[in-house]
Amino acid sequence: MKTLQCIYDLAVSPCSYDFFAFLLSAETHRVRNRYDNIELIFLPGPNNGYREDNLRTDSQNQQFFINVIIPGIELLPSINSFHKLSKRSQYCNIKSKNNDIFPRGYSLERPRPDYAMHGLVTARIRDEEPVFFSPPEYAVQAAKKILFNLCNNKKPVILTVRELERENSSGMRSIKTDIWKQVIEELKDSDYELIVIRDTGSAVNSTPLFENIHELQVASYHMHIRYAIHQVAHLSFFKNNGPFLPAFYSKSNVIMFNDFDENHAALTEDWMKTNFGINYGSQYPMAAQNSIVRWGDENKEQILKDIFNVNTQLKTKANKWPFENRHDIALSVQTSFNYTLRNMFSGAQVEDLNVFSKLKSYIASGIIKPMNIKETLLSLENKNRLPKSTVAKLVELDNLFETRVFQ
């Protein structure tokens, strides 16, 4: 058995739903390099075990780690073990002897995060197949019973609500309550049943958001049940918030309403272009076509259309979204190029060569601006932005695998 050792270093990575973006990049790396499974390792950070940031208090970090991250591990079936180290030095005792490590080039001396979407953007450039989160079977069976008891023979439609004020000064991440009241009215006497999943902090002892609408408390607290509910449901709706990610990159049917918010760094147009490789109106990298980004605010007509016209064919759940336009390709190429340069600091590999092979084909077809890939990389070597002999190694791989990138 060939195991990939994946390091989530809490000194440089947040205790947040970004962990699931890290898992997606790790899983694409595992599949690409034909590892059988993943060994996941958490290294402690300097702030009582976590990163120095102001996202959460120490107590909130600990609660999030226990209630979201630990159970979230089981959403990726390829993970067969995990360790939470109490001291960073303990990593020396369990480090992979074969250097089968993700992120590439990770070391205690030069810890590097990989929780942005760069790995997925680069996988999209390579035209790889999507990977999926999947809830454990016991939770799926429980979700079927829960939804049957709530809906009988109606089709469950799930609305996940974000009620935190953090990074939401414009209200972009909050649902438009008046719109959803109109949707509820339209669904009366239909074959569909709306069910709400609220933020954990609002799941109990709170006034219901909507009159006579079920609020599924167990899904607010139980990660496995939450994502099993999404998998079993007819359709799930989200705004841009952390909990959407494991559902969006699964075989659940998901609609996520999204927009830019220039008041918060991770919601800006520039962030989306740089880290996701997309423009306004485009679909997320490596997402399958059962998961859809709807840009702009919710509106009743679009919501009802989505509910009534869900494509439940399994083949759709395996096909990733194609690029929307040439501009998205150009943005993704830039993200992938920078990500590949960073990866090559630990040595050039075949996966890097494959990125440059795709870039060459985009240049040849006129999709991106012409560039001499070899000369560009040699120039970066000369400026010490790449290790010496990186290009020589790429040329060697190019000859070995006959990819003809440098010919």
Rosetta blueprint (number, residue, H / E / L):
1 M L
2 K L
3 T E
4 L E
5 Q E
6 C E
7 I E
8 Y E
9 D E
10 L L
11 A L
12 V L
13 S L
14 P L
15 C L
16 S L
17 Y L
18 D H
19 F H
20 F H
21 A H
22 F H
23 L H
24 L H
25 S H
26 A H
27 E H
28 T H
29 H H
30 R H
31 V H
32 R H
33 N L
34 R L
35 Y L
36 D L
37 N E
38 I E
39 E E
40 L E
41 I E
42 F E
43 L E
44 P L
45 G E
46 P L
47 N E
48 N L
49 G E
50 Y E
51 R L
52 E L
53 D L
54 N L
55 L L
56 R L
57 T L
58 D H
59 S H
60 Q H
61 N H
62 Q H
63 Q H
64 F H
65 F H
66 I H
67 N H
68 V H
69 I H
70 I H
71 P H
72 G H
73 I H
74 E H
75 L H
76 L L
77 P L
78 S L
79 I E
80 N E
81 S E
82 F E
83 H E
84 K E
85 L L
86 S L
87 K L
88 R H
89 S H
90 Q H
91 Y H
92 C H
93 N H
94 I H
95 K L
96 S L
97 K L
98 N L
99 N L
100 D L
101 I E
102 F E
103 P L
104 R L
105 G L
106 Y L
107 S L
108 L L
109 E L
110 R L
111 P L
112 R L
113 P L
114 D L
115 Y L
116 A L
117 M L
118 H H
119 G H
120 L H
121 V H
122 T H
123 A H
124 R H
125 I H
126 R L
127 D L
128 E L
129 E L
130 P L
131 V L
132 F L
133 F E
134 S L
135 P L
136 P L
137 E H
138 Y H
139 A H
140 V H
141 Q H
142 A H
143 A H
144 K H
145 K H
146 I H
147 L H
148 F H
149 N H
150 L H
151 C H
152 N L
153 N L
154 K L
155 K E
156 P E
157 V E
158 I E
159 L E
160 T E
161 V L
162 R L
163 E L
164 L L
165 E L
166 R L
167 E L
168 N L
169 S L
170 S L
171 G L
172 M L
173 R L
174 S L
175 I L
176 K L
177 T H
178 D H
179 I H
180 W H
181 K H
182 Q H
183 V H
184 I H
185 E H
186 E H
187 L H
188 K L
189 D L
190 S L
191 D L
192 Y E
193 E E
194 L E
195 I E
196 V E
197 I E
198 R L
199 D L
200 T H
201 G H
202 S H
203 A L
204 V L
205 N L
206 S L
207 T L
208 P L
209 L L
210 F L
211 E L
212 N L
213 I L
214 H E
215 E E
216 L L
217 Q H
218 V H
219 A H
220 S H
221 Y H
222 H L
223 M H
224 H H
225 I H
226 R H
227 Y H
228 A H
229 I H
230 H H
231 Q H
232 V H
233 A L
234 H L
235 L E
236 S E
237 F E
238 F E
239 K E
240 N L
241 N L
242 G L
243 P L
244 F H
245 L H
246 P H
247 A H
248 F H
249 Y L
250 S E
251 K L
252 S L
253 N L
254 V E
255 I E
256 M E
257 F E
258 N E
259 D L
260 F L
261 D L
262 E L
263 N L
264 H L
265 A H
266 A H
267 L H
268 T L
269 E H
270 D H
271 W H
272 M H
273 K H
274 T H
275 N H
276 F H
277 G L
278 I L
279 N L
280 Y L
281 G L
282 S L
283 Q L
284 Y L
285 P L
286 M L
287 A L
288 A E
289 Q L
290 N L
291 S E
292 I E
293 V E
294 R E
295 W E
296 G L
297 D L
298 E L
299 N L
300 K H
301 E H
302 Q H
303 I H
304 L H
305 K H
306 D H
307 I H
308 F H
309 N L
310 V L
311 N L
312 T L
313 Q L
314 L H
315 K H
316 T H
317 K H
318 A L
319 N L
320 K E
321 W L
322 P L
323 F L
324 E L
325 N L
326 R H
327 H H
328 D H
329 I H
330 A H
331 L H
332 S H
333 V H
334 Q H
335 T H
336 S H
337 F H
338 N H
339 Y H
340 T H
341 L H
342 R H
343 N H
344 M H
345 F H
346 S H
347 G L
348 A L
349 Q L
350 V H
351 E H
352 D H
353 L H
354 N H
355 V H
356 F H
357 S H
358 K H
359 L H
360 K H
361 S H
362 Y H
363 I H
364 A H
365 S L
366 G L
367 I L
368 I L
369 K L
370 P L
371 M L
372 N L
373 I H
374 K H
375 E H
376 T H
377 L H
378 L H
379 S H
380 L H
381 E H
382 N H
383 K L
384 N L
385 R L
386 L L
387 P L
388 K L
389 S L
390 T H
391 V H
392 A H
393 K H
394 L H
395 V H
396 E H
397 L H
398 D H
399 N H
400 L H
401 F H
402 E L
403 T L
404 R L
405 V L
406 F L
407 Q L
